[in-house]
Amino acid sequence: MTNITDEVHRGAICDLRALQQPGLQTFKRYIRGSLPGPPFWRLTGMLPTEAGLGKATYSMPITPWLADGTGIYWGGIYSMFADAPLASAIWTTLPAGKVLSTSELNMCFIRPITSSTQNIVGQATTVHSGSQVGLSSIQINDQDGRTLAYGSTRCLIADFPVSPDQELPLPDLGPTDPPDPYLRTPPKTFFCDMKELPDLVPIELQRVTISEGRMHPIWLLTGYRAVEVENGRCISTMPSSPWFSNGTLSIYGGLIAWAADFTMGGAVYSTLPAGSIFATLDMHIRFARPAKLNSGDLILEAQVLHRGRQLRVASCNVDTPSGKRVAIATGSALVIPGGAHMLSEGKEPDEIIATATSGKPWTL
């Protein structure tokens, strides 16, 4: 199956007009549509909807493109989404000619995304905006106002002077046909027969997925692939596609956070017995350097650090093809015995987690 990232990207990269005015005015222009959005917005449908001094609100539709092969939306989706409004809230406090880069992102996952989640809304607020460092926090809700996740970030602030009166060329926004990826119907993928899921040993299912080239919808959206799995260890790759630009020449940090979460999840899943699944509880990622676009595949390697009866803790290193460290992530996950049976019966993730945390044993 063809990856979306194999297509010519759409959206504005390095549109310096965004730096000609103070951050708040720039984001109001994005909201009005007088400045074109970057490729990552075109890929996912993420958009800013409100901006005030020190505040930014974004929304993103929850489409089948973001799910895995069982229809589950992993917690890393929240990290993918949150990075943009968190940085934008700080940017609204800055004068013209300033740029931001995410240094650290922390996320706590409260409720899972389910089939009834139509879109998520992130409201970010600046905690501190200095000359070199900015801090902000975010609350993510669904369309009904239920809180799904909470997070915070630290961003580094740098100068990028641009003349406010200079006439700048319009960016190439790419093709308009077919519709942007998030608006398309994702191709049908095969991960496993859901009726057989409770009897499958996770690591064996993972190895078959790799050897047979089975797909998840979100793998086709991002080009991400798991390439090797051992007990408690998972290695994956992800292209440095221009689709992953949030306006700069580097990969959007939120997507790297998602890929690290998925790889840590793969490492955790490999340690589970048949019939069990897991739910990610939180994640933390530190960025060591930007990952440049069109610089080859990123390499992600995760390992489980703690194997408790209920809790698994994992870490993930993200490196460039030449071995330079891009980011270091950690995360924890709740083990759900019998969760595969409930999933095969069509139960929603929130029902499964509620059963797992009720203290009552699951029975057939």
Stockholm file with secondary structure:
# STOCKHOLM 1.0

chainA/1-364         MTNITDEVHRGAICDLRALQQPGLQTFKRYIRGSLPGPPFWRLTGMLPTEAGLGKATYSMPITPWLADGTGIYWGGIYSMFADAPLASAIWTTLPAGKVLSTSELNMCFIRPITSSTQNIVGQATTVHSGSQVGLSSIQINDQDGRTLAYGSTRCLIADFPVSPDQELPLPDLGPTDPPDPYLRTPPKTFFCDMKELPDLVPIELQRVTISEGRMHPIWLLTGYRAVEVENGRCISTMPSSPWFSNGTLSIYGGLIAWAADFTMGGAVYSTLPAGSIFATLDMHIRFARPAKLNSGDLILEAQVLHRGRQLRVASCNVDTPSGKRVAIATGSALVIPGGAHMLSEGKEPDEIIATATSGKPWTL
#=GR chainA/1-364 SS CCCGGGSCCCSCSSCGGGGSSCHHHHHHHHHHTSSCCCHHHHHHCCEEEEEETTEEEEEEECCGGGSCTTSCCCTHHHHHHHHHHHHHHHHTTSCSSEEEEEEEEEEEECSCCCTTCCEEEEEEEEEEECSSEEEEEEEEEETTCCEEEEEEEEEEEEECCCCTTCCCCCCCCCCCCSCCGGGSCCCCCCSCCTTTGGGSCHHHHHHHHHHHTCCCHHHHHHCCEEEEEETTEEEEEECCCGGGBSSSSBBCHHHHHHHHHHHHHHHHHTTCCTTCEEEEEEEEEEECSCCBTTSCCEEEEEEEEEECSSEEEEEEEEECTTCCEEEEEEEEEEEETTHHHHHHTTCCHHHHHHHHTSSCCCCC
#=GC SS_cons         CCCGGGSCCCSCSSCGGGGSSCHHHHHHHHHHTSSCCCHHHHHHCCEEEEEETTEEEEEEECCGGGSCTTSCCCTHHHHHHHHHHHHHHHHTTSCSSEEEEEEEEEEEECSCCCTTCCEEEEEEEEEEECSSEEEEEEEEEETTCCEEEEEEEEEEEEECCCCTTCCCCCCCCCCCCSCCGGGSCCCCCCSCCTTTGGGSCHHHHHHHHHHHTCCCHHHHHHCCEEEEEETTEEEEEECCCGGGBSSSSBBCHHHHHHHHHHHHHHHHHTTCCTTCEEEEEEEEEEECSCCBTTSCCEEEEEEEEEECSSEEEEEEEEECTTCCEEEEEEEEEEEETTHHHHHHTTCCHHHHHHHHTSSCCCCC
//
